[in-house]
Amino acid sequence: NDTFAQVYIGLGSNLDDPVAQLDAAIGWLQSEAHVSLLVVSGYYATAPIGGPPDQPDFVNAVAEISTRLTPESLLAALQQIEARQQRERKERWGPRTLDLDILLYGEERISLPNLTIPHPRMKERAFVLVPLADLVPDDLELDGQPLAYWLKQVADQAITAL
Ligand SMILES: Nc1nc2nc(S)n(CCO)c2c(=O)[nH]1
């Protein structure tokens, strides 16, 4: 695979000092072989969406990378970083030290049992769309609508820039 893909990664944490968790994950991404970290959005404090209601607020960000890794290899590398930061998969959608999601992988559409790209829930998540808007133009299209359209749809979700 000799072509480089422009990839957007969602980062999230709501356990064990989330800002430090995101900083550490950015550090691992920077030192990952075959991954070039291009730019990182601002950090945002966000109310938990989905999952148990009584969990702590999250801190979220989006990173843009360039990589020759295939989507599956990139997923494996991200899961290694999560594991290094003690990601116990206790309850689905429960609190976690670190969550790394592949949001977009170039223009590709991928649907594998363990990997769907574009991320199937990104359009419903202010904690993804708002940091993503730091990195891409507002007219970036998702499912035929500009990012600005999807941002309006999630305007009720609590999110504050840190
Ligand atoms: N605000 C917020 N809510 C979330 N719910 C889930 S699941 N996650 C994990 C990401 O899939 C988050 C998150 O990162 N931020």
The ligand as an SDF file (V2000), in Angstrom:
LIG
                    3D

 15 16  0  0  0  0  0  0  0  0999 V2000
  -19.3070   12.9850   25.4700 N   0  0  0  0  0  0  0  0  0  0  0  0
  -18.9570   11.7220   25.1210 C   0  0  0  0  0  0  0  0  0  0  0  0
  -19.8700   10.7300   25.2080 N   0  0  0  0  0  0  0  0  0  0  0  0
  -19.4820    9.4830   24.8570 C   0  0  0  0  0  0  0  0  0  0  0  0
  -20.1980    8.3340   24.8500 N   0  0  0  0  0  0  0  0  0  0  0  0
  -19.3830    7.3580   24.4200 C   0  0  0  0  0  0  0  0  0  0  0  0
  -19.8480    5.7420   24.2490 S   0  0  0  0  0  0  0  0  0  0  0  0
  -18.1430    7.8260   24.1450 N   0  0  0  0  0  0  0  0  0  0  0  0
  -16.9790    7.0590   23.6980 C   0  0  0  0  0  0  0  0  0  0  0  0
  -16.6510    7.3520   22.2570 C   0  0  0  0  0  0  0  0  0  0  0  0
  -17.2400    6.3980   21.4430 O   0  0  0  0  0  0  0  0  0  0  0  0
  -18.1900    9.1820   24.4090 C   0  0  0  0  0  0  0  0  0  0  0  0
  -17.2440   10.2320   24.2970 C   0  0  0  0  0  0  0  0  0  0  0  0
  -16.0900   10.0540   23.8880 O   0  0  0  0  0  0  0  0  0  0  0  0
  -17.6920   11.4870   24.6630 N   0  0  0  0  0  0  0  0  0  0  0  0
  1  2  1  0
  2  3  2  0
  2 15  1  0
  3  4  1  0
  4  5  1  0
  4 12  2  0
  5  6  2  0
  6  7  1  0
  6  8  1  0
  8  9  1  0
  8 12  1  0
  9 10  1  0
 10 11  1  0
 12 13  1  0
 13 14  2  0
 13 15  1  0
M  END
$$$$
